Amino acid sequence: MLDVYICEDDKSQLDLFSNYISNTILIEDFDMRLALSTQDYHELLKLFSPSGNIGVFFLDIDLKSNLNGLELAQRIRKLQPRCFIIFITSHVECGMETFRYKIEALDFICKGTPDEIRMKIKDCLYNIDEKIRSDPKSFHFNIGERYISIPFNEIVFFCTSDNSHKVTLYTMNKLTEFFGTLKEIEANLDKRFYRCHRSCIINKDFIDNVDYDTSIVYMKNGGECPISFRLKGGLKRLLR
């Protein structure tokens, strides 16, 4: 799920943008949520830094503070390289400055009429949704009619569920259960993943330690995965 953040010093505009974004997410059923709408960039930096989700940031450039939106975006990009940054501003002359700051902004929305802003915000969210869906380094699946995409580098392991025909996906801070088989999943993963048991696929980047005597892989999120006897050799070679 993508977390959406807004930082805008004008309260009336902040409320307007929040409304546009929330309504678009709801109507289009995007796998996103409005995580924060604030006038204070300190609050934004404090909240998003520990988040495990990719961020979408709608930022004003003139924040009426000691830090402008370009500098804020620069900090955000360093902390979360894969995030999406969109500027909504009256300062169109600052557009070229985004290159100097190496921000790689997705879009630069000029504050025009409310309808113009609403359509541009909608276009940005559509664009982001398409990018996430087509990202070959993410795992995609459905829960009912809801489409979900989770980057490979956030997945700790998969295991079969106690519920028939279901698999559980674990990240560092949550789990998600969905219909599927490990065989189908394995075919769509890259070399960082290893099928260590008929019931588990692990991400080697999240291995904490391995006890070959008890045949257990201990993962960094606290999870424990069994290792089958015939797959121990492959795991040793992978970690070597």
KAQUI-V42217 format. One record per residue. RES is the residue in one letter. OMEGA is omega as a letter, one per 20 degrees, with the letter a starting at -180 (none if undefined). D_CENTER is the distance of its C-alpha to the mean C-alpha in Angstrom with 2 decimals. Layout:
((RES OMEGA D_CENTER) (RES OMEGA D_CENTER))
This chain:
((M r 5.78) (L r 4.84) (D r 7.10) (V a 10.00) (Y r 12.55) (I r 16.10) (C a 18.72) (E a 22.16) (D a 25.52) (D a 27.45) (K a 27.14) (S r 28.35) (Q r 25.91) (L r 23.01) (D a 24.07) (L a 24.50) (F r 21.05) (S r 19.51) (N r 21.72) (Y a 20.87) (I a 17.09) (S a 17.57) (N r 20.18) (T r 18.31) (I a 15.33) (L a 18.11) (I a 20.41) (E r 18.13) (D r 16.23) (F r 12.78) (D a 9.90) (M r 9.16) (R r 11.02) (L a 12.99) (A a 12.25) (L r 15.02) (S a 17.88) (T r 20.12) (Q a 23.02) (D a 22.54) (Y r 20.23) (H r 21.01) (E r 19.38) (L a 16.13) (L a 16.15) (K a 17.11) (L a 14.46) (F a 11.18) (S a 12.29) (P a 12.07) (S r 8.82) (G a 6.76) (N r 3.56) (I a 2.57) (G r 6.07) (V a 8.74) (F r 12.07) (F a 15.46) (L r 18.09) (D r 21.87) (I r 23.74) (D a 26.71) (L a 25.48) (K r 29.07) (S a 28.29) (N r 28.76) (L r 25.37) (N a 24.70) (G r 21.52) (L r 21.67) (E r 21.98) (L r 19.17) (A r 16.87) (Q r 18.25) (R a 17.34) (I a 13.74) (R r 13.49) (K a 15.14) (L a 12.92) (Q a 9.54) (P a 10.77) (R a 8.00) (C r 7.57) (F a 9.82) (I r 13.11) (I r 15.89) (F r 19.26) (I a 21.59) (T r 24.96) (S a 28.73) (H a 29.00) (V a 28.82) (E a 30.76) (C a 27.74) (G a 25.91) (M r 27.21) (E r 26.28) (T r 22.57) (F a 23.81) (R r 25.81) (Y a 22.93) (K a 20.78) (I a 17.88) (E r 17.04) (A r 16.59) (L a 15.57) (D a 18.51) (F a 21.36) (I r 22.61) (C a 26.20) (K r 27.25) (G r 29.72) (T r 30.67) (P r 28.39) (D r 28.33) (E r 27.33) (I a 24.41) (R a 23.30) (M r 23.47) (K r 21.62) (I r 18.71) (K r 18.79) (D r 18.96) (C a 15.91) (L r 13.75) (Y a 15.46) (N r 14.86) (I r 11.08) (D r 11.27) (E r 13.69) (K a 11.80) (I a 8.90) (R a 11.87) (S a 13.87) (D a 11.66) (P r 14.02) (K r 11.82) (S r 9.71) (F a 11.53) (H r 12.39) (F a 14.59) (N r 16.23) (I a 17.34) (G r 20.32) (E a 19.56) (R r 15.87) (Y a 13.64) (I r 10.46) (S r 8.21) (I r 6.70) (P r 6.83) (F a 10.33) (N r 9.99) (E a 8.38) (I r 11.20) (V r 14.43) (F r 16.81) (F r 18.01) (C r 21.35) (T a 23.75) (S r 23.98) (D r 27.28) (N a 26.89) (S r 28.45) (H r 26.46) (K r 23.10) (V r 20.55) (T r 18.31) (L a 14.93) (Y r 14.31) (T a 11.48) (M a 12.72) (N r 12.82) (K r 13.07) (L a 14.59) (T a 14.54) (E a 17.79) (F r 18.54) (F r 21.54) (G r 21.90) (T r 23.64) (L r 22.78) (K r 24.93) (E a 22.89) (I a 19.58) (E a 21.23) (A a 22.25) (N a 18.72) (L r 17.51) (D a 18.39) (K r 20.79) (R a 18.68) (F a 19.14) (Y r 22.62) (R a 24.45) (C a 26.42) (H r 27.99) (R a 28.50) (S a 26.23) (C r 23.36) (I a 21.01) (I r 19.63) (N a 17.31) (K a 19.91) (D a 17.58) (F r 17.28) (I r 21.04) (D r 22.85) (N a 26.32) (V r 28.40) (D a 31.72) (Y r 33.63) (D r 36.61) (T r 34.85) (S r 32.47) (I r 29.30) (V r 25.99) (Y a 24.46) (M a 20.69) (K r 18.97) (N a 17.61) (G r 21.27) (G r 21.36) (E a 24.48) (C r 24.89) (P r 28.36) (I r 29.64) (S a 32.30) (F a 35.44) (R a 35.27) (L r 31.67) (K a 32.30) (G r 33.66) (G r 30.66) (L r 28.34) (K r 30.78) (R r 30.82) (L a 27.03) (L r 26.88) (R none 29.97))
